[in-house]
Every structure is written in structure tokens, then in C-alpha cells.
Amino acid sequence: MPNLPDRRFAVFLAAGLLASAAPLIAQAAPDGENAAIARIIDEGMNRSEAMTTASALMDRIGPRLTNSENHRKAESWAMEQMRKQGLANIHVEPFDFGLGWNLDSYSVAMVSPRVLPLTAIPVAWSPATAGTVRAPVVIAPMFREEHFAEWKGKLAGKIVLVSLPGQTSESKGPVFQRYTDAEIAELDTYTKPAFDPDATALQVRNRRFLGKLAAFLKAEGAVALVKMSYRDGKLIHGEGYDFQPGDTLAVPAIELAQEDYRRLVRLAKTGAAPEIAISVAARYDDSNLRAENVVAEIPGSDPKAGYVMAGAHFDSWIAGDGANDNGAGSVTVLEAARLIAKLGVKPKRTIRFVLWSGEEQGLLGSRAYIEQHLATRPVDPALKGIDSYAAWRNAFPITPKPEYSQLKAYFNMDNGSGRFRGIYSEGNLGAEKLLKEWLSPFDMLGADKLVVSKTGGTDHVFMQAIGLPGYQFIQDPLDYDSRVHHSNLDTVDHMRADDMRQAAVIMAGMLWQAANSEKELPRAVLPSQPAPTDPFKVRDPSQ
């Protein structure tokens, strides 16, 4: 693979050639389709606003926890950007969520046997401390309710370290990666649908365990709960899912960097227990229990032709600035909207742009959009937040709404800021020909791959689950999975400007072609029953 400067030169050369050829292309294509693509490439590669927009969102506003004050501030900012671009029908669509949570300040430090600031972060939606609390630690690993009995009567007045310390990991792969063609080819494998009810039950049980553990610690008189980060390298995350009113954690909860956590364990096992001081100033907000998706449009010329859509989730976690997850996708959607709006030509189909909220808590924003616009599924209303994720995917019957047939294509971005290398066809072999055709203008930009496999965990998933044409792009991994995802390193510094320019151009180009094509993407069959389970799977008796 050529090095980055060579790739950058090739990208800009391609953009220049296509832009200069625009008049000739337009003469050859009466509908001006190729001329429009050339203009999108020229504007997006040579006069991009992607990184300026990224800095305004991530550097100036920062993390956007769902339903927090910062998320609402970012919503207002995004809507103003859309107004400046000349988009229409700019509005928010609320959906039921839960508590807002705002983190004003925090600090965690070891105070004996020596003073040392610790790398830590509060767990989202965990309670504040009453000022600064100082207490000795106790090492009490607990990951099942059966473990509570061992520690009963031993935790009063203590800060409880509840994770097994384990050993420092040894990296076996590269920290930073760009796909080779061979690695992308490995993704081109069809996977049959399947549902594992045991795995789903285990996920729900594990998620709910933290609440039960916090309640036990509160009853025992413990001061706070400390868990260890799941990555080393001083990376911390702060994910939390207890945001329903009346169901929040009973004690303050802290995530501590592995290196600092193991230091405390070693000290406690070899001498007097170290003392740490924790201060968390956080506020719950129950004044509005509804989160919001941000929606805007470029109206089409044919109201009977339906619409196409692009989206990315706008919410983030709290440790970093939410730059790669998923400010990158959000900025790409905004930049794609700018590029299309700048054409000054009305598409055949309406193009809708959506910035989702609540993705990190179980794709709640995109699911709400589906339920409001596209289709419904009978899900137990007692299942809230992320606990309802698997239940929704496997609830039947699916009842389409009138707008179900109007959505012709949805394109999503949520795998960091790496350049687009192509698209996943999500097992829909019938759609591959048209997807490949729409990708073809961007072969010279390196986005020429199409693979049949599925990709999960983001906002196109529920659309695919009800037979709608929702697609995610193949992206170079960079250091997204290895270091950046959900961590304190998720800042603009880990975004690649060239990659962002290329992604926005391709997002805009795919939308433009889908909005004007006489052809429509073939849909998958509307599912009528749950995916099959494996009757020969060996069950875990502990589940």
C-alpha cells in the first residue's frame, strides 16, 4: 500500500481531474448527473469545511452524553449550521429516554502512602459525592450476586475495588491500521441470520448486575465503588446505563485506569491499605426525560418518489470529546449536506439528514425514528434502554407504516474517522449491482470495495432488521478500536483530515445518486419470524 502522502496526492489529483472535466461530462450526460458528482468532488476535496466544523463541535462544545445540557447545546449548534447551509424542515423529534446527567467537575487521588493524582472518571449517571470523600480501599472482586455473602459486614467506610486486577495486556496487533485489499476481501463472507437467546439473557443480567452491586455496597455502608478500565495504556471510558428515574446507582462509581488500579491492589496486598480521595460534582436532571434527534432536508422535486437519508449518531460518552465516536460521522453528514446544497439543484427525491441521539444506550434514537415513521414491533414496555435492544430485534409481527415504502436508501457512518473503502451489502446480494454502480465514480478515491457481510452496533441495524435498505460504509480502522473508541483519547487529534474530506464527498455522492436514480435498491424480505437458534449449542448452566 502506498504511504499517506502518495495517497493524498492521488486523491487531490483525482478531484482536480474530475472537476476540470465537469463541462465535458455534463455534455455527455443530459441529466447533469456526472457533472454534479464532479462538482461535489471538487468542492469537498479542495474547499472542505469538515475539519473546521469538527473543531467547532468537539473542541468548543465537547462530549455529548444523551439528554445532557451539552448535548442540547450541540443540537442548537447543529441546527444553526443546517440553517446556514440553506436546509429545510429543520426540527427535532423527541423520544422517551430518561434522566439527564451533567458532570461539572471531578478528581480522584491517592492520599496515602503518598500523594498521587489518579487517572479516573465517574461512571455516567452515577451519583455525586458529598464533597470530597476520603477512605481506605478494600479489594473485593464481585461479579455475581453469590459473591456478596463473602463481603457482608466488611465494607463499611471503605472505597471498594470490585474488579479482578488481572495482568497487563500484551498487544498482538498494530495500534494504527489501514486495511489491505486482502483484509477487506476477508469481510466478503455471507453470515446466516441467527439469534442466541442465552447470550441476550446474559447481556441483560450483566448490565443489571452493577445496580445490584451498588445497592449492596450502599446497604453495607461503603463510601464508593471503583472498577478497573477494560483497556490499559491509561485509557478510561466512563460508560454507564442506569439512567431511568428511580433506578440509578446507589453509590458513587468510578472507573480507574488499569495501571493505577493495580498499583492500589499491590499496595493493599503488601501493607496498610492505601487511602484515596474522590470528589464528583454531578447533577441529575429530571426536568425533561425526552431526548431528541435532529432532522433536516433538501426537498425533492417529486413528492411521490420517496426519500433517501443519511445519518450518524450525535451523542457520545464523556471521557473524550466524542470526536471519532461519532463526531466524525456527524460532521460527515453535515458536510455532505453542505456539498449537496451548494449544487443549487433540486434532487428528484427528498434527501433527509438525521443526527441521532441515544445510540450509545441501545440505538434508541434511530429506533424511535423507525417507530414514529416506518414500522412498529411489540416490545415489552417494561424493558427500558439498552435492555430492550435484543428484544426489539426479535419481536413479531413487524407492522409497516405508510412511510415504510417511501425510504429508498439510508447511509450511515459510525466506525471512526477512517476513509471509506467501500460499503457492506448486509447480505443483500440483489442490492450489490446498484451499490457498486453508485460507488464507481469514487474508485479513484479508494472506495471501490463491496462486501456481503454485515456490520452491527450502529443506527442502520434496526432498519436492516425490518427489511429496509440501510447501509454502513467500510472504513479504515486507524486506531479506533485499539485506543480511541469510547476513551479519553477520542479527540479531534485522532481524526484524519484527508479521510474526512474523502468520506464526506462519497457520502454526498451516494446520496445524490440515490436521490436521482431511476432504479431503487432491492429490499430484503420483511422478516416474519425470529432468526433461528442453534439447537445443538451447549448451554452454560450459570446463565
Secondary structure, DSSP 8 states (H G I E B T S, - for coil): ---HHHHHHHHHHHHHHHHHTHHHHHHH-TT-HHHHHHHHHHHHHHS--HHHHHIIIIITT----TTSHHHHHHHHHHHHHHHHHT-EEEEEEEEE---EEEEEEEEEEEEESS-EE--EEE-TT----SSEEEEEEEE----SGGGHHHHTTS-TT-EEE-S---------S-SSB---HHHHHTT---------HHHHHHHHHHHHHHHHHHHHHHHTT--EEEEE-SS-SS---------STT-S-SS-EEEE-HHHHHHHHHHHHHSS--EEEEEEEEEEE-S--EEEEEEEEE--S-TTS-EEEEEEE----SSS--IIIIIHHHHHHHHHHHHHHHH----SSEEEEEEESSGGGTSHHHHHHIIIIIEE----TT--GGGGHHHHHT-S--EE-GGGGGEEEEEE--STT--EEEEE-TT-GGGHHHHHHHHGGGGGGT--EEE-----SSTTHHHHHTT--EEEEEE--BTIIIIITTSTT-SGGG--HHHHHHHHHHHHHHHHHHHH-SS---------S-----TT----TT-
